[in-house]
Amino acid sequence: MDAPPEAQEEHVPAPTVADVTACAYTSWSSLFKGHGFKSRVIPLPSDFVDYLKADGVFLPNNSAAMPTRQDMDPDEKPWSDEDEDDDVEVLEFPELKKAVQEAIEQLDGAVAPKLNWSSPKDATWVSSYGSIKCTNAE
């Protein structure tokens, strides 16, 4: 006796490299120009990609990635970098930072970052504002 139609498994072929490439933002975004958000595509240098793949990401001490706290709890100890590992090499990518900052300025000063296939919307929980809105390249 045959299984009912809803119980039969359908074979879906694995996507090809071409299928996956066609899903990349850069492959389809120009088709919808004028119907979506203004955007800029910034290619990432290979040394930056290697940095992201490495064990840990460290920001420079002068980073504006997180807002400065204005009011500190009087019972809270101030943070100190004395316990930090002095062997950590903090890399900077000034050309990439400049390209990102210029794109932010071209897009009216605030953007929502987007990767080729996704947006970091799951990162809102670590944001002090509950948003993925970015106003600087940090």
Contacts in CASP RR format, 6 or more apart in sequence:
PFRMAT RR
TARGET T0000
AUTHOR 0000-0000-0000
METHOD contacts of the structure
MODEL  1
MDAPPEAQEEHVPAPTVADVTACAYTSWSSLFKGHGFKSRVIPLPSDFVD
YLKADGVFLPNNSAAMPTRQDMDPDEKPWSDEDEDDDVEVLEFPELKKAV
QEAIEQLDGAVAPKLNWSSPKDATWVSSYGSIKCTNAE
21 27 0 8 1.000
22 28 0 8 1.000
23 117 0 8 1.000
24 116 0 8 1.000
24 117 0 8 1.000
25 41 0 8 1.000
25 114 0 8 1.000
25 115 0 8 1.000
25 116 0 8 1.000
25 117 0 8 1.000
26 41 0 8 1.000
26 116 0 8 1.000
29 39 0 8 1.000
29 41 0 8 1.000
37 112 0 8 1.000
38 107 0 8 1.000
39 107 0 8 1.000
39 114 0 8 1.000
40 103 0 8 1.000
40 106 0 8 1.000
40 107 0 8 1.000
42 96 0 8 1.000
42 99 0 8 1.000
42 100 0 8 1.000
42 103 0 8 1.000
44 96 0 8 1.000
45 93 0 8 1.000
45 95 0 8 1.000
45 96 0 8 1.000
47 93 0 8 1.000
48 93 0 8 1.000
48 96 0 8 1.000
51 57 0 8 1.000
51 91 0 8 1.000
51 93 0 8 1.000
58 88 0 8 1.000
58 89 0 8 1.000
58 90 0 8 1.000
58 91 0 8 1.000
59 65 0 8 1.000
59 90 0 8 1.000
59 138 0 8 1.000
60 90 0 8 1.000
60 92 0 8 1.000
61 81 0 8 1.000
61 90 0 8 1.000
63 138 0 8 1.000
64 136 0 8 1.000
64 138 0 8 1.000
65 138 0 8 1.000
66 128 0 8 1.000
67 128 0 8 1.000
72 78 0 8 1.000
97 137 0 8 1.000
97 138 0 8 1.000
98 137 0 8 1.000
100 137 0 8 1.000
101 136 0 8 1.000
101 137 0 8 1.000
103 111 0 8 1.000
104 110 0 8 1.000
104 111 0 8 1.000
104 134 0 8 1.000
104 135 0 8 1.000
104 136 0 8 1.000
104 137 0 8 1.000
109 135 0 8 1.000
110 133 0 8 1.000
110 134 0 8 1.000
110 135 0 8 1.000
111 133 0 8 1.000
111 134 0 8 1.000
111 135 0 8 1.000
112 119 0 8 1.000
112 132 0 8 1.000
112 133 0 8 1.000
112 134 0 8 1.000
113 119 0 8 1.000
113 120 0 8 1.000
113 132 0 8 1.000
113 134 0 8 1.000
119 132 0 8 1.000
120 132 0 8 1.000
121 132 0 8 1.000
123 132 0 8 1.000
124 130 0 8 1.000
124 131 0 8 1.000
124 132 0 8 1.000
END
